[in-house]
Amino acid sequence: MIEKRLRAGPPGEPHMQPDPSPLELQVADVLRRARGLPIGARRKDLQQLATGLLLLRRRGMDALVQDRLMAMSGTSGREVDDRPKSC
């Protein structure tokens, strides 16, 4: 079990930092492995994997699925009216 760490807060009120999620732990592990590699394609791949995992965490799976569906359908998420406007 990971212990909660103290984080500096307002004077007299220490704040508890929540335990990292399993996804955050995985990202940290991937970045540690990337730092151990020489500069090159493999290192860059691991860094991009970590970035993608963080993106998943921040945006959530629903947003990712929606983005992929829109990319596959060729729309930008909003309907475009190509009809000429009448005056």
Biotite code that builds the C-alpha atoms (Angstrom):
import biotite.structure as struc

atoms = struc.array([
    struc.Atom([0.000, 0.000, 0.000], chain_id="A", res_id=1, res_name="MET", atom_name="CA", element="C"),
    struc.Atom([1.289, 3.423, -0.897], chain_id="A", res_id=2, res_name="ILE", atom_name="CA", element="C"),
    struc.Atom([1.323, 5.911, 1.929], chain_id="A", res_id=3, res_name="GLU", atom_name="CA", element="C"),
    struc.Atom([-0.201, 9.336, 1.514], chain_id="A", res_id=4, res_name="LYS", atom_name="CA", element="C"),
    struc.Atom([2.352, 12.107, 1.280], chain_id="A", res_id=5, res_name="ARG", atom_name="CA", element="C"),
    struc.Atom([2.148, 15.514, 2.897], chain_id="A", res_id=6, res_name="LEU", atom_name="CA", element="C"),
    struc.Atom([2.057, 18.466, 0.560], chain_id="A", res_id=7, res_name="ARG", atom_name="CA", element="C"),
    struc.Atom([2.746, 22.032, 1.570], chain_id="A", res_id=8, res_name="ALA", atom_name="CA", element="C"),
    struc.Atom([-0.441, 24.006, 1.929], chain_id="A", res_id=9, res_name="GLY", atom_name="CA", element="C"),
    struc.Atom([-1.546, 27.156, 3.694], chain_id="A", res_id=10, res_name="PRO", atom_name="CA", element="C"),
    struc.Atom([0.367, 27.810, 6.919], chain_id="A", res_id=11, res_name="PRO", atom_name="CA", element="C"),
    struc.Atom([-0.887, 25.594, 9.714], chain_id="A", res_id=12, res_name="GLY", atom_name="CA", element="C"),
    struc.Atom([-2.928, 23.335, 7.400], chain_id="A", res_id=13, res_name="GLU", atom_name="CA", element="C"),
    struc.Atom([-1.015, 20.426, 5.862], chain_id="A", res_id=14, res_name="PRO", atom_name="CA", element="C"),
    struc.Atom([-2.816, 18.809, 2.943], chain_id="A", res_id=15, res_name="HIS", atom_name="CA", element="C"),
    struc.Atom([-2.812, 15.115, 2.228], chain_id="A", res_id=16, res_name="MET", atom_name="CA", element="C"),
    struc.Atom([-1.956, 14.146, -1.325], chain_id="A", res_id=17, res_name="GLN", atom_name="CA", element="C"),
    struc.Atom([-4.132, 11.248, -2.515], chain_id="A", res_id=18, res_name="PRO", atom_name="CA", element="C"),
    struc.Atom([-2.606, 7.925, -3.471], chain_id="A", res_id=19, res_name="ASP", atom_name="CA", element="C"),
    struc.Atom([-1.613, 7.805, -7.128], chain_id="A", res_id=20, res_name="PRO", atom_name="CA", element="C"),
    struc.Atom([-3.991, 5.869, -9.341], chain_id="A", res_id=21, res_name="SER", atom_name="CA", element="C"),
    struc.Atom([-2.824, 2.647, -11.016], chain_id="A", res_id=22, res_name="PRO", atom_name="CA", element="C"),
    struc.Atom([-2.636, 4.562, -14.293], chain_id="A", res_id=23, res_name="LEU", atom_name="CA", element="C"),
    struc.Atom([-0.373, 7.214, -12.751], chain_id="A", res_id=24, res_name="GLU", atom_name="CA", element="C"),
    struc.Atom([1.875, 4.470, -11.373], chain_id="A", res_id=25, res_name="LEU", atom_name="CA", element="C"),
    struc.Atom([2.058, 2.897, -14.834], chain_id="A", res_id=26, res_name="GLN", atom_name="CA", element="C"),
    struc.Atom([2.970, 6.248, -16.406], chain_id="A", res_id=27, res_name="VAL", atom_name="CA", element="C"),
    struc.Atom([5.734, 6.766, -13.835], chain_id="A", res_id=28, res_name="ALA", atom_name="CA", element="C"),
    struc.Atom([7.088, 3.270, -14.555], chain_id="A", res_id=29, res_name="ASP", atom_name="CA", element="C"),
    struc.Atom([7.069, 3.868, -18.321], chain_id="A", res_id=30, res_name="VAL", atom_name="CA", element="C"),
    struc.Atom([8.904, 7.183, -17.900], chain_id="A", res_id=31, res_name="LEU", atom_name="CA", element="C"),
    struc.Atom([11.512, 5.556, -15.627], chain_id="A", res_id=32, res_name="ARG", atom_name="CA", element="C"),
    struc.Atom([12.123, 2.902, -18.273], chain_id="A", res_id=33, res_name="ARG", atom_name="CA", element="C"),
    struc.Atom([12.395, 5.585, -20.973], chain_id="A", res_id=34, res_name="ALA", atom_name="CA", element="C"),
    struc.Atom([15.000, 7.510, -18.984], chain_id="A", res_id=35, res_name="ARG", atom_name="CA", element="C"),
    struc.Atom([17.147, 4.379, -18.845], chain_id="A", res_id=36, res_name="GLY", atom_name="CA", element="C"),
    struc.Atom([17.322, 4.115, -22.636], chain_id="A", res_id=37, res_name="LEU", atom_name="CA", element="C"),
    struc.Atom([19.671, 6.013, -24.932], chain_id="A", res_id=38, res_name="PRO", atom_name="CA", element="C"),
    struc.Atom([18.187, 8.784, -27.038], chain_id="A", res_id=39, res_name="ILE", atom_name="CA", element="C"),
    struc.Atom([16.391, 7.262, -29.996], chain_id="A", res_id=40, res_name="GLY", atom_name="CA", element="C"),
    struc.Atom([13.196, 5.734, -31.317], chain_id="A", res_id=41, res_name="ALA", atom_name="CA", element="C"),
    struc.Atom([12.557, 3.332, -28.423], chain_id="A", res_id=42, res_name="ARG", atom_name="CA", element="C"),
    struc.Atom([12.903, 6.085, -25.834], chain_id="A", res_id=43, res_name="ARG", atom_name="CA", element="C"),
    struc.Atom([10.586, 8.354, -27.831], chain_id="A", res_id=44, res_name="LYS", atom_name="CA", element="C"),
    struc.Atom([8.012, 5.535, -28.149], chain_id="A", res_id=45, res_name="ASP", atom_name="CA", element="C"),
    struc.Atom([7.906, 5.075, -24.374], chain_id="A", res_id=46, res_name="LEU", atom_name="CA", element="C"),
    struc.Atom([7.571, 8.813, -23.815], chain_id="A", res_id=47, res_name="GLN", atom_name="CA", element="C"),
    struc.Atom([4.676, 8.949, -26.278], chain_id="A", res_id=48, res_name="GLN", atom_name="CA", element="C"),
    struc.Atom([3.055, 5.985, -24.537], chain_id="A", res_id=49, res_name="LEU", atom_name="CA", element="C"),
    struc.Atom([3.270, 7.814, -21.198], chain_id="A", res_id=50, res_name="ALA", atom_name="CA", element="C"),
    struc.Atom([1.798, 10.948, -22.761], chain_id="A", res_id=51, res_name="THR", atom_name="CA", element="C"),
    struc.Atom([-1.078, 8.921, -24.203], chain_id="A", res_id=52, res_name="GLY", atom_name="CA", element="C"),
    struc.Atom([-1.787, 7.290, -20.847], chain_id="A", res_id=53, res_name="LEU", atom_name="CA", element="C"),
    struc.Atom([-1.905, 10.685, -19.151], chain_id="A", res_id=54, res_name="LEU", atom_name="CA", element="C"),
    struc.Atom([-4.241, 11.937, -21.871], chain_id="A", res_id=55, res_name="LEU", atom_name="CA", element="C"),
    struc.Atom([-6.546, 8.999, -21.211], chain_id="A", res_id=56, res_name="LEU", atom_name="CA", element="C"),
    struc.Atom([-6.581, 9.801, -17.529], chain_id="A", res_id=57, res_name="ARG", atom_name="CA", element="C"),
    struc.Atom([-7.289, 13.485, -18.051], chain_id="A", res_id=58, res_name="ARG", atom_name="CA", element="C"),
    struc.Atom([-9.940, 13.231, -20.731], chain_id="A", res_id=59, res_name="ARG", atom_name="CA", element="C"),
    struc.Atom([-11.454, 9.896, -19.900], chain_id="A", res_id=60, res_name="GLY", atom_name="CA", element="C"),
    struc.Atom([-12.252, 7.020, -22.161], chain_id="A", res_id=61, res_name="MET", atom_name="CA", element="C"),
    struc.Atom([-15.526, 8.539, -23.405], chain_id="A", res_id=62, res_name="ASP", atom_name="CA", element="C"),
    struc.Atom([-13.756, 11.534, -24.916], chain_id="A", res_id=63, res_name="ALA", atom_name="CA", element="C"),
    struc.Atom([-11.194, 9.291, -26.602], chain_id="A", res_id=64, res_name="LEU", atom_name="CA", element="C"),
    struc.Atom([-13.842, 7.063, -28.128], chain_id="A", res_id=65, res_name="VAL", atom_name="CA", element="C"),
    struc.Atom([-15.781, 10.099, -29.352], chain_id="A", res_id=66, res_name="GLN", atom_name="CA", element="C"),
    struc.Atom([-12.647, 11.589, -30.933], chain_id="A", res_id=67, res_name="ASP", atom_name="CA", element="C"),
    struc.Atom([-11.859, 8.341, -32.725], chain_id="A", res_id=68, res_name="ARG", atom_name="CA", element="C"),
    struc.Atom([-15.403, 7.995, -34.004], chain_id="A", res_id=69, res_name="LEU", atom_name="CA", element="C"),
    struc.Atom([-15.342, 11.545, -35.340], chain_id="A", res_id=70, res_name="MET", atom_name="CA", element="C"),
    struc.Atom([-11.939, 10.954, -36.966], chain_id="A", res_id=71, res_name="ALA", atom_name="CA", element="C"),
    struc.Atom([-13.211, 7.778, -38.627], chain_id="A", res_id=72, res_name="MET", atom_name="CA", element="C"),
    struc.Atom([-16.350, 9.489, -39.909], chain_id="A", res_id=73, res_name="SER", atom_name="CA", element="C"),
    struc.Atom([-14.398, 12.501, -41.159], chain_id="A", res_id=74, res_name="GLY", atom_name="CA", element="C"),
    struc.Atom([-16.368, 15.102, -39.205], chain_id="A", res_id=75, res_name="THR", atom_name="CA", element="C"),
    struc.Atom([-15.020, 17.695, -36.843], chain_id="A", res_id=76, res_name="SER", atom_name="CA", element="C"),
    struc.Atom([-17.730, 17.170, -34.254], chain_id="A", res_id=77, res_name="GLY", atom_name="CA", element="C"),
    struc.Atom([-20.054, 19.851, -35.544], chain_id="A", res_id=78, res_name="ARG", atom_name="CA", element="C"),
    struc.Atom([-22.204, 19.756, -38.607], chain_id="A", res_id=79, res_name="GLU", atom_name="CA", element="C"),
    struc.Atom([-21.121, 22.007, -41.451], chain_id="A", res_id=80, res_name="VAL", atom_name="CA", element="C"),
    struc.Atom([-23.768, 23.505, -43.697], chain_id="A", res_id=81, res_name="ASP", atom_name="CA", element="C"),
    struc.Atom([-22.354, 23.664, -47.228], chain_id="A", res_id=82, res_name="ASP", atom_name="CA", element="C"),
    struc.Atom([-25.493, 25.228, -48.723], chain_id="A", res_id=83, res_name="ARG", atom_name="CA", element="C"),
    struc.Atom([-25.103, 28.775, -50.004], chain_id="A", res_id=84, res_name="PRO", atom_name="CA", element="C"),
    struc.Atom([-26.812, 31.357, -47.846], chain_id="A", res_id=85, res_name="LYS", atom_name="CA", element="C"),
    struc.Atom([-29.628, 33.231, -49.504], chain_id="A", res_id=86, res_name="SER", atom_name="CA", element="C"),
    struc.Atom([-29.821, 36.971, -49.076], chain_id="A", res_id=87, res_name="CYS", atom_name="CA", element="C"),
])
